[in-house]
Amino acid sequence: MTRTSEELTVVPPPSSPSRNGPPEGLVRLRFADAAALERAGAAFGAGSCPGLGEAWSDPETLTLRIPADAGIETLRAVLAVLDAAAITSESLTVHTHELDDVFAAFTGLS
């Protein structure tokens, strides 16, 4: 049986991690070109997958950043969205907040 993207159901991660769950973080996807980045931005548009934050893109680095927890269910959801939209990323990395990130956010320094 052939499945179309309309038949694919994405099971979202929990809206907030449990007390003992993984820390909140960021999923970063890098693409080969601007066209792939634009398609990914549309695929991860508002409401595309509950549990993932609003994605934002950086055309200069060809990356899409998605605020989310660093859990397995989040990665499954991200991969499912990419698969349903037939988009291939060059890399996928998961970043968790570290003290340096918190300092940079509060001071504006990076």
ZIGIQUI-V856270 format. One record per pair of residues at least 24 apart in sequence whose C-alpha atoms are under 8 Angstrom apart, sorted by the first residue. I is the first residue (numbers start at 1). J is the second residue. Records with the same first field share a line. If there is no record, write none. Layout:
I: J ; J
This chain:
4: 84
5: 84 ; 85
8: 84
10: 49 ; 77 ; 80 ; 81
11: 77
12: 49 ; 50 ; 51 ; 52 ; 73 ; 74 ; 77
13: 50 ; 51 ; 52 ; 73 ; 74 ; 77
14: 51
15: 50 ; 51 ; 52
16: 51 ; 69
17: 69
21: 71
22: 69 ; 70 ; 71
23: 69 ; 70 ; 96 ; 97
24: 67 ; 68 ; 69 ; 70 ; 96 ; 97
25: 67 ; 68 ; 69 ; 70 ; 94 ; 95 ; 96 ; 97
26: 65 ; 66 ; 67 ; 68 ; 69 ; 70 ; 94 ; 95 ; 96
27: 65 ; 66 ; 67 ; 68 ; 70 ; 92 ; 93 ; 94 ; 95
28: 63 ; 64 ; 65 ; 66 ; 92 ; 93 ; 94 ; 95
29: 63 ; 64 ; 65 ; 89 ; 90 ; 91 ; 92 ; 93
30: 61 ; 62 ; 63 ; 64 ; 89 ; 90 ; 91 ; 92
31: 62 ; 63 ; 88 ; 89 ; 90 ; 91
32: 62 ; 89 ; 90
33: 62
34: 59 ; 62
36: 87 ; 88 ; 89
37: 62 ; 63 ; 64
39: 87
40: 64 ; 82 ; 85 ; 87
43: 81 ; 82 ; 85
44: 81
49: 77 ; 81
70: 94 ; 95 ; 96
